[in-house]
Amino acid sequence: MNPYNAPLAEMRFLLEKVFDAPQTWSEMPAMAESVDMDTAAAILDEADKISRELIHPINRSGDEQGVRHEADKVITPDGYKAVYDQYAEGGWVGLCGDPEFGGMGMPKMLGVLVDEMAYSACNAFTLYGSLTAGAALAIHAHGSDEIKEQYLPMMYSGQWAGAMDMTEPQAGSDLRNIRTKAVPNEDGSYKISGSKIFITGGDHDLTENVIHLVLAKLPNTSGISLFLVPKIKVNPDNSLGETNGVTVGSIEHKMGLKGSATCVMNFDDAEGYLIGKPNRGLVCMFTMMNYERLAIGIQGLGTSQAAYQMAADYAKERVQGVAAGGSPTGASSDPILVHGDVRRMLLTIRSLTEAGRALSVYTGQQLDLAKYSQDAELKAKASRYMGLLTPVSKAFLSDRGLDAAIMAQQVFGGHGYIRETGIEQLVRDTRIAQIYEGTNGIQAIDFLGRKVTGDNLAALSEFVAEQVANINSYSHVSEADKARVLGLLEQLLVVAKQINDNKLTQPALINACAVDYLDAFGYSLYGCFWLAMCDAAHDHEDDNFKQQKAHLSRFYFDKLIAKADYHLSQVSKGDGCIMQMDASLF
Ligand SMILES: Cc1cc2nc3c(=O)[nH]c(=O)nc-3n(C[C@H](O)[C@H](O)[C@H](O)COP(=O)(O)OP(=O)(O)OC[C@H]3O[C@@H](n4cnc5c(N)ncnc54)[C@H](O)[C@@H]3O)c2cc1C
């Protein structure tokens, strides 16, 4: 199986040249002293090393062995525990955590790249740390000082893991239906009772404790509250105490992600502590969910990168057929890379992956600004942009991740369907990214219904105006490509206005058109990022790098950006042909 190598030059280029990370960091006191480009480059180098040498080697074996549930214990595949220990000791779980509680305080702009490498190396393993970091973020934002001091250092250090407990059999996309109950105890804690399904990392043998963030209802309320429920109770001196009525009912047997424990969790009068205000649990959980949504987009991105590397390597080795017009070397058979159709697939994966990485870093930058900027206006604007970009990053990156894995499998021909080559594992592992953390349909409805039309296009108009100004400032890209993207940005506003104007008289319009609108936005945004990357690459010292960027952007503008037109035209067709067929005819 191919070794994984992180695209380090590409990552440094995005940070330094495209999004001017050093400038962003220098303007934020929380970052100014702890990170500069040298530190960032050193962290990226180290992350590449552990992804390649530590995490990637357990990817295949973990898939083959899977997680086991034996005698009430969840056992991860061989090697997971040893790798996790080294990963945690290296500080990777708390990379972007608050230094006051033992985190490394690194910017998310950098964190997204580290996450991408880990997901490229192994989807299943990387989820454990990602859930922990997300849970810690919600505790940091909404927990009391006492809870923060007790739990965060142990979570940032990776000694305790985190889990997100929302889903129940009757409550998936619609969490209003949850039945888990929380009854107040006299000492201010709560008794939590109920069952959750599909809980990633709900239990495992990687850490000595698992900290569950559980959605439950207080007596006589329909509101939802958030509770911290440790698997094992924690004594005041932070030592572990008695068990806490948190048990694993079973583990799910899944299509992929075999090394990730997906658990049915039972809470029987488990002791829990309120996080945030009563009945405001969903708002608090959204801190974790938004983090995980970006992480799951990055799962798709990491998969795309791994898929590209495997397919490109294979296309250079596999010999079949002769190049159109005759073999360039005079051989009787050529590597399949000579064939136009194979090149089309590789260029598609790569041009979408590189623009996707730009989306990931840009989103990370907005997260950093929203959290750390001293400029109140910039901070508020970044928050509005995060609202827009979170569902897009989750859905568009994870959709492209599956596309990439399937296209790479196609490059392998029949060998891609055989387990040996490893490419089918990528397809199985990344499929879930379109489903969990809120399905991509739900992301699109959130995007079009709440983020785009919910404020009468205010955030979208602001975002588009900024992209237009950026594009007009580029002097090293073709005017035709600039005009192409500017036209699409204008159309995005026109079509959003049509939806907004008709949403009350046509109540199904948003739900029926949301996925097409999100896709149109995604392909247009990738156009913006391709312009930004080409403009920044014009004086790159490496001529190959410059040429690659020029070829990939040409491919994107000639072959892929038209997908935005198609999806916009679909939105304009409205919901009539979708909603008119009577339910009895399905
Ligand atoms: C491997 C795995 C790991 C998971 N990890 C976790 C975890 O750690 N924690 C956790 O709490 N949950 C977890 N989940 C649960 C996951 O988030 C849910 O499965 C997901 O949100 C969808 O819910 P559902 O399965 O009930 O589907 P449903 O809600 O039943 O949806 C079925 C279909 O209907 C569509 N749909 C539903 N409502 C609407 C609507 N209003 N408008 C348009 N379309 C709609 C959906 O998009 C979907 O296509 C995990 C699931 C899996 C499989």
The ligand as an SDF file (V2000), in Angstrom:
LIG
                    3D

 53 58  0  0  0  0  0  0  0  0999 V2000
  -20.9810    5.7790   12.2710 C   0  0  0  0  0  0  0  0  0  0  0  0
  -21.8510    6.8060   12.9100 C   0  0  0  0  0  0  0  0  0  0  0  0
  -21.3300    7.6120   13.8970 C   0  0  0  0  0  0  0  0  0  0  0  0
  -22.1480    8.5550   14.5380 C   0  0  0  0  0  0  0  0  0  0  0  0
  -21.6410    9.3010   15.5840 N   0  0  0  0  0  0  0  0  0  0  0  0
  -22.5030   10.0320   16.3470 C   0  0  0  0  0  0  0  0  0  0  0  0
  -22.0690   10.6290   17.5650 C   0  0  0  0  0  0  0  0  0  0  0  0
  -20.8920   10.5630   17.9330 O   0  0  0  0  0  0  0  0  0  0  0  0
  -22.9860   11.2700   18.3200 N   0  0  0  0  0  0  0  0  0  0  0  0
  -24.2960   11.3740   17.9590 C   0  0  0  0  0  0  0  0  0  0  0  0
  -25.0750   11.9580   18.7110 O   0  0  0  0  0  0  0  0  0  0  0  0
  -24.7310   10.8470   16.7930 N   0  0  0  0  0  0  0  0  0  0  0  0
  -23.8720   10.1730   15.9860 C   0  0  0  0  0  0  0  0  0  0  0  0
  -24.3140    9.5960   14.8230 N   0  0  0  0  0  0  0  0  0  0  0  0
  -25.6960    9.8100   14.4000 C   0  0  0  0  0  0  0  0  0  0  0  0
  -25.8060   10.7000   13.1680 C   0  0  0  0  0  0  0  0  0  0  0  0
  -25.4430   12.0190   13.4740 O   0  0  0  0  0  0  0  0  0  0  0  0
  -27.2370   10.5630   12.6090 C   0  0  0  0  0  0  0  0  0  0  0  0
  -27.3250    9.2550   12.0750 O   0  0  0  0  0  0  0  0  0  0  0  0
  -27.5480   11.6110   11.5630 C   0  0  0  0  0  0  0  0  0  0  0  0
  -27.5960   12.8870   12.1260 O   0  0  0  0  0  0  0  0  0  0  0  0
  -28.8850   11.3360   10.8430 C   0  0  0  0  0  0  0  0  0  0  0  0
  -29.8990   10.9670   11.7400 O   0  0  0  0  0  0  0  0  0  0  0  0
  -30.7500    9.6330   11.4360 P   0  0  0  0  0  0  0  0  0  0  0  0
  -29.7860    8.5340   11.2030 O   0  0  0  0  0  0  0  0  0  0  0  0
  -31.7390    9.4480   12.5060 O   0  0  0  0  0  0  0  0  0  0  0  0
  -31.4780    9.9330   10.0670 O   0  0  0  0  0  0  0  0  0  0  0  0
  -32.8990   10.6510    9.8830 P   0  0  0  0  0  0  0  0  0  0  0  0
  -32.9530   11.8780   10.7040 O   0  0  0  0  0  0  0  0  0  0  0  0
  -33.9620    9.6260   10.0700 O   0  0  0  0  0  0  0  0  0  0  0  0
  -32.8370   11.0660    8.3590 O   0  0  0  0  0  0  0  0  0  0  0  0
  -33.1500   10.1720    7.2850 C   0  0  0  0  0  0  0  0  0  0  0  0
  -33.1350   10.9580    5.9690 C   0  0  0  0  0  0  0  0  0  0  0  0
  -34.1520   11.9750    6.0040 O   0  0  0  0  0  0  0  0  0  0  0  0
  -33.5900   13.2510    5.7670 C   0  0  0  0  0  0  0  0  0  0  0  0
  -34.2770   14.2480    6.5910 N   0  0  0  0  0  0  0  0  0  0  0  0
  -34.6020   14.1590    7.9040 C   0  0  0  0  0  0  0  0  0  0  0  0
  -35.2220   15.2800    8.3110 N   0  0  0  0  0  0  0  0  0  0  0  0
  -35.2760   16.1070    7.2410 C   0  0  0  0  0  0  0  0  0  0  0  0
  -35.7890   17.4120    7.0140 C   0  0  0  0  0  0  0  0  0  0  0  0
  -36.3370   18.1340    7.9890 N   0  0  0  0  0  0  0  0  0  0  0  0
  -35.6820   17.9480    5.7800 N   0  0  0  0  0  0  0  0  0  0  0  0
  -35.0970   17.2530    4.7690 C   0  0  0  0  0  0  0  0  0  0  0  0
  -34.5930   16.0140    4.9340 N   0  0  0  0  0  0  0  0  0  0  0  0
  -34.6830   15.4460    6.1420 C   0  0  0  0  0  0  0  0  0  0  0  0
  -32.1180   13.1190    6.1570 C   0  0  0  0  0  0  0  0  0  0  0  0
  -31.3090   14.0780    5.4860 O   0  0  0  0  0  0  0  0  0  0  0  0
  -31.8230   11.6880    5.7140 C   0  0  0  0  0  0  0  0  0  0  0  0
  -31.5450   11.6730    4.3450 O   0  0  0  0  0  0  0  0  0  0  0  0
  -23.5040    8.6920   14.1420 C   0  0  0  0  0  0  0  0  0  0  0  0
  -24.0130    7.8950   13.1160 C   0  0  0  0  0  0  0  0  0  0  0  0
  -23.2190    6.9480   12.5210 C   0  0  0  0  0  0  0  0  0  0  0  0
  -23.8290    6.0630   11.4690 C   0  0  0  0  0  0  0  0  0  0  0  0
  1  2  1  0
  2  3  1  0
  2 52  2  0
  3  4  2  0
  4  5  1  0
  4 50  1  0
  5  6  2  0
  6  7  1  0
  6 13  1  0
  7  8  2  0
  7  9  1  0
  9 10  1  0
 10 11  2  0
 10 12  1  0
 12 13  2  0
 13 14  1  0
 14 15  1  0
 14 50  1  0
 15 16  1  0
 16 17  1  0
 16 18  1  0
 18 19  1  0
 18 20  1  0
 20 21  1  0
 20 22  1  0
 22 23  1  0
 23 24  1  0
 24 25  2  0
 24 26  1  0
 24 27  1  0
 27 28  1  0
 28 29  2  0
 28 30  1  0
 28 31  1  0
 31 32  1  0
 32 33  1  0
 33 34  1  0
 33 48  1  0
 34 35  1  0
 35 36  1  0
 35 46  1  0
 36 37  1  0
 36 45  1  0
 37 38  2  0
 38 39  1  0
 39 40  1  0
 39 45  2  0
 40 41  1  0
 40 42  2  0
 42 43  1  0
 43 44  2  0
 44 45  1  0
 46 47  1  0
 46 48  1  0
 48 49  1  0
 50 51  2  0
 51 52  1  0
 52 53  1  0
M  END
$$$$
